[in-house]
Amino acid sequence: MTHHPSPSASPSHLTAIRDSYDTVAADYAQLVKNPAELDPLSRAMLAAFAETVRTAGLGPVADLGCGPGKVTAHLATLGVSAFGVDLSPRMIELARRAHPDLNFTVGSMSALATPDDSLGGILAYYSTHHTPPEQLPSVYAEFHRTLAPGGVLMLAGHVGGEEYLRLRPTEAYGGHPVSYESHLLPPDRIAELLNEAGLVLTSRLVQEPEEGAQRTVATFLARKPEPAAVIR
């Protein structure tokens, strides 16, 4: 069953995310690193994800919360068929302008216009932390619905320590006003929620803050299990 989001029915947190990223989009595109400039571990995890998806050959990768499309384009250079989805129309406009050969659409990861079992991979790269914790089960369930059996999820972003941390910034990316919140969950809680959604965790990398950075980063690889073989 394919879900189609209704803009008029968007929860308030989605409206805040959309409006905030429309506001910061131009400076965000300038300030956020290109994937080639990331640290070696982050680049390696993206490469491992791309190789796993490419080898399985189960379908395209959806880059959810793709922003201006830098990581979507990076996946394409790694031999993966990838497309991007983002709540922010302005971000999608910038992505299409920078990467006219790729497909980018406005949409919500909580209600994807994607058929069941159709994706070889999902990348959620620093894009789920604005989702309130109570909404994550439905988001992860949508990941499970759209992934093909054997398909791979890569989820990466800032995490909390042993306790959940809620942040309410008032400005970002060059001093622009924002109204979203950030929800930093402990890595164990994220792993637990992925498991509850029916996704099998295959790898977890936790990177302590680099010099000058404040937040711990965690990257998860998980797989949608294939149906068990029927023994006759």
C-alpha positions as a printed Julia matrix, in Angstrom:
232×3 Matrix{Float64}:
  0.0     0.0     0.0
  1.38    3.39   -0.97
  0.91    6.34    1.38
  0.55    9.89    0.11
  1.08   12.74    2.58
 -1.54   15.46    2.77
  0.07   18.91    3.12
 -3.0    20.27    4.91
 -2.72   17.51    7.52
  0.99   17.98    8.27
  1.81   17.79   11.99
  3.29   20.94   13.48
  6.82   19.5    13.66
  6.77   18.85    9.9
  5.65   22.42    9.24
  8.48   23.72   11.45
 11.04   21.56    9.62
  9.78   22.59    6.18
  9.65   26.31    6.96
 13.01   26.33    8.75
 14.87   24.53    5.98
 13.26   26.69    3.31
 14.7    29.65    5.24
 18.24   28.31    5.65
 18.49   26.39    2.36
 20.89   28.66    0.45
 23.39   29.01    3.31
 23.0    25.34    4.26
 24.04   24.32    0.75
 27.16   26.47    1.08
 28.09   25.53    4.66
 27.5    21.76    4.77
 30.47   19.65    3.67
 30.54   17.7     0.46
 30.76   13.93    1.13
 34.34   13.87   -0.2
 35.29   16.24    2.66
 33.86   14.06    5.42
 36.04   12.17    7.88
 37.39    8.77    6.76
 34.96    6.7     8.86
 31.9     8.55    7.55
 33.09    8.14    3.96
 33.79    4.46    4.59
 30.3     3.82    5.97
 28.7     5.49    2.95
 30.91    3.41    0.65
 30.04    0.18    2.49
 26.34    1.01    2.28
 26.6     1.75   -1.44
 28.53   -1.46   -2.14
 26.02   -3.56   -0.18
 23.05   -2.07   -2.01
 24.74   -2.25   -5.41
 25.73   -5.89   -4.94
 22.24   -6.94   -3.81
 20.63   -5.29   -6.85
 17.21   -5.06   -5.21
 16.21   -1.58   -6.31
 17.08    2.1    -6.02
 18.13    4.02   -2.91
 15.91    6.72   -1.45
 17.94    9.5     0.19
 15.39   10.76    2.71
 15.92   14.29    3.93
 18.3    14.8     1.02
 18.64   18.57    1.38
 20.52   20.05   -1.6
 21.34   16.58   -2.91
 25.06   16.37   -2.18
 24.92   12.88   -0.66
 22.42   11.66   -3.28
 24.89   12.68   -5.97
 27.74   11.02   -4.05
 25.83    7.73   -4.01
 25.38    8.02   -7.77
 29.16    8.35   -8.19
 29.48    5.1    -6.2
 27.38    3.27   -8.79
 24.04    3.38   -6.97
 20.73    4.36   -8.53
 19.59    7.03   -6.07
 16.86    9.64   -5.77
 16.19   12.28   -3.13
 13.17   13.25   -1.04
 12.95   16.29    1.23
 10.21   18.21    3.02
 11.64   21.57    1.93
 10.62   22.74   -1.55
 13.53   25.18   -1.52
 16.01   22.38   -0.79
 14.56   20.32   -3.63
 14.83   23.32   -5.96
 18.54   23.65   -5.11
 19.1    19.89   -5.51
 17.48   19.83   -8.94
 19.52   22.84  -10.05
 22.83   21.34   -8.85
 22.12   17.79  -10.07
 19.72   17.95  -13.03
 20.46   14.34  -13.98
 18.98   12.99  -10.71
 15.4    12.77   -9.47
 14.36   14.88   -6.45
 10.85   15.23   -5.04
  9.17   17.06   -2.18
  7.82   14.6     0.36
  7.81   13.33    3.93
  9.7    10.28    5.16
  6.74    9.58    7.44
  4.45    8.99    4.44
  6.39    8.12    1.3
  4.81    7.98   -2.14
  6.71    4.74   -2.71
  5.28    1.25   -3.26
  5.79   -1.53   -0.74
  8.98   -3.61   -1.0
 10.42   -1.45   -3.8
 13.65    0.07   -2.44
 17.04   -1.59   -2.39
 18.19    0.9     0.19
 17.21    3.87    2.32
 19.65    6.53    3.47
 18.57    8.72    6.38
 21.65   10.91    6.77
 21.34   13.43    9.6
 17.64   13.67    8.75
 15.65   11.92   11.51
 16.75   13.95   14.55
 14.0    16.55   14.1
 11.37   13.82   14.45
  9.85   13.66   17.96
 10.69   10.31   19.6
  7.05    9.27   19.77
  6.84    9.64   15.96
  9.93    7.54   15.2
  8.13    4.17   15.29
  5.88    5.27   12.41
  8.87    6.63   10.46
 10.84    3.4    10.95
  7.73    1.41   10.0
  7.63    3.37    6.75
 11.28    2.45    6.14
 10.35   -1.21    6.67
  7.3    -0.97    4.38
  9.17    0.5     1.43
 12.37   -1.56    1.64
 12.52   -4.72   -0.42
 13.21   -7.91    1.56
 16.99   -7.9     1.95
 17.09   -4.12    1.46
 19.43   -2.03    3.6
 18.88    1.04    5.76
 21.72    3.38    6.68
 20.78    5.84    9.41
 23.32    8.37   10.68
 23.2    11.43   12.89
 23.89   13.04   16.21
 22.88   11.09   19.3
 22.59   11.7    23.01
 24.54    9.99   25.74
 22.73    7.72   28.16
 19.84   10.18   28.31
 17.53   11.67   25.68
 18.44   15.27   24.84
 15.98   17.78   23.41
 17.37   20.93   21.78
 15.46   24.03   20.75
 17.72   26.22   18.62
 16.44   29.64   17.59
 18.85   30.21   14.7
 21.1    28.14   12.44
 23.24   28.17    9.29
 24.32   31.77    9.15
 21.99   33.13   11.83
 18.68   32.4    10.13
 15.69   31.92   12.47
 14.51   28.32   12.84
 11.59   26.75   14.69
 12.41   23.04   14.58
 13.57   20.98   17.55
 16.33   18.36   17.63
 15.82   15.11   19.53
 19.04   13.26   20.35
 18.34    9.72   21.51
 20.82    7.3    23.06
 22.19    4.86   20.43
 20.72    1.91   22.32
 17.24    3.42   22.06
 17.58    3.94   18.31
 18.71    0.33   17.92
 15.75   -0.83   19.97
 13.27    1.15   17.85
 14.76   -0.18   14.61
 14.41   -3.72   15.95
 10.81   -3.09   16.98
 10.09   -1.92   13.42
 11.26   -5.29   12.12
 14.68   -4.14   10.9
 17.68   -6.3    11.81
 20.68   -4.28   12.94
 23.89   -5.43   11.23
 26.35   -2.69   12.22
 26.65    0.22   14.65
 29.45    2.79   14.66
 29.62    5.42   17.4
 32.08    8.26   16.83
 33.05   10.44   19.76
 33.09   14.21   19.13
 36.08   15.43   17.18
 38.08   18.4    18.46
 35.87   21.46   18.28
 32.69   19.38   17.91
 30.07   18.91   20.62
 27.99   15.95   19.56
 28.49   12.21   19.34
 27.62   10.7    15.96
 26.2     7.22   15.43
 25.74    5.32   12.18
 23.51    2.25   11.93
 23.19   -0.31    9.16
 20.08   -2.47    9.27
 18.41   -4.91    6.9
 14.83   -5.84    6.2
 14.79   -9.62    6.64
 13.78  -11.87    3.79
 10.83  -14.22    4.34
 11.77  -17.5     5.94
 11.9   -20.4     3.51
  8.98  -22.78    3.74
 10.08  -26.36    4.39
  7.81  -28.88    2.7
